Amino acid sequence: MKGATQEVFMTLQDMIKLATEGKICELELLSLEGGFYILRAQLQETCCTLLDNKGQTMQLRSTTHLRDLLSDLPASAPPARCT
């Protein structure tokens, strides 16, 4: 993960690792003008925006695109310990 003062970003590999460790509290899918979505993962202390392999905010085309992307996440990750 890399971050600036307030914005924090992560790659898909980071997200898979954090999900496997049970550190993701929730996922937030934001619908933006122009017909695309961005994905953010809420951790206990911060919220991270998902980056693509070029280091840019990943723009998802549809909820089906998101579902395909999330198929790489572990199905049996431990429950997140977020309050």
C-alpha positions as CSV (number, residue, x, y, z in Angstrom):
1,M,0.0,0.0,0.0
2,K,1.1,3.5,-0.6
3,G,-0.5,6.7,0.6
4,A,-0.4,10.4,0.8
5,T,-1.7,12.5,3.6
6,Q,-5.3,11.4,3.4
7,E,-5.7,9.2,0.4
8,V,-4.5,5.6,0.6
9,F,-4.3,3.2,-2.3
10,M,-3.8,-0.5,-2.7
11,T,-3.2,-3.0,-5.5
12,L,-5.4,-6.1,-6.1
13,Q,-2.6,-8.2,-4.6
14,D,-2.7,-6.0,-1.4
15,M,-6.4,-6.4,-1.2
16,I,-6.2,-10.2,-1.5
17,K,-3.5,-10.3,1.2
18,L,-5.5,-8.1,3.5
19,A,-8.7,-10.1,2.9
20,T,-6.9,-13.3,3.6
21,E,-5.6,-11.8,6.9
22,G,-9.2,-10.7,7.8
23,K,-8.2,-7.0,7.8
24,I,-10.9,-5.7,5.4
25,C,-14.1,-4.6,7.3
26,E,-16.1,-3.8,4.2
27,L,-15.9,-3.0,0.5
28,E,-17.5,0.1,-0.9
29,L,-18.4,0.4,-4.6
30,L,-18.7,3.9,-5.8
31,S,-20.7,4.7,-9.0
32,L,-19.2,7.7,-10.7
33,E,-20.4,9.9,-13.5
34,G,-19.3,8.5,-16.9
35,G,-20.7,5.0,-16.2
36,F,-17.9,3.5,-14.2
37,Y,-17.2,2.4,-10.7
38,I,-14.3,2.5,-8.2
39,L,-13.7,0.1,-5.4
40,R,-12.6,1.1,-1.9
41,A,-11.8,-1.3,1.0
42,Q,-12.5,-0.1,4.5
43,L,-9.8,-1.2,7.0
44,Q,-10.0,-0.6,10.7
45,E,-8.0,2.6,10.5
46,T,-8.4,3.8,6.9
47,C,-10.1,3.4,3.6
48,C,-8.1,2.4,0.5
49,T,-8.9,2.9,-3.2
50,L,-8.0,0.0,-5.5
51,L,-5.3,0.7,-8.2
52,D,-4.9,-1.0,-11.5
53,N,-1.6,-2.4,-12.7
54,K,-0.6,1.0,-14.1
55,G,-0.9,2.6,-10.7
56,Q,-4.1,4.5,-11.6
57,T,-7.4,4.3,-9.8
58,M,-9.0,1.1,-11.1
59,Q,-12.2,1.9,-13.1
60,L,-14.6,-1.0,-13.1
61,R,-17.1,-1.1,-16.1
62,S,-19.9,-2.9,-14.3
63,T,-21.0,-4.9,-11.3
64,T,-20.1,-8.0,-13.4
65,H,-16.6,-6.7,-13.8
66,L,-16.5,-6.3,-10.0
67,R,-17.8,-9.8,-9.4
68,D,-15.1,-11.2,-11.8
69,L,-12.4,-9.2,-9.9
70,L,-13.6,-10.4,-6.5
71,S,-13.5,-14.0,-7.6
72,D,-9.8,-13.9,-6.7
73,L,-10.6,-13.1,-3.1
74,P,-10.6,-16.0,-0.6
75,A,-14.0,-17.4,0.1
76,S,-13.1,-18.3,3.6
77,A,-11.2,-15.3,4.9
78,P,-11.4,-14.9,8.7
79,P,-13.9,-12.3,9.9
80,A,-12.6,-8.8,10.1
81,R,-12.0,-7.4,13.5
82,C,-13.3,-3.9,12.9
83,T,-15.3,-1.7,15.3
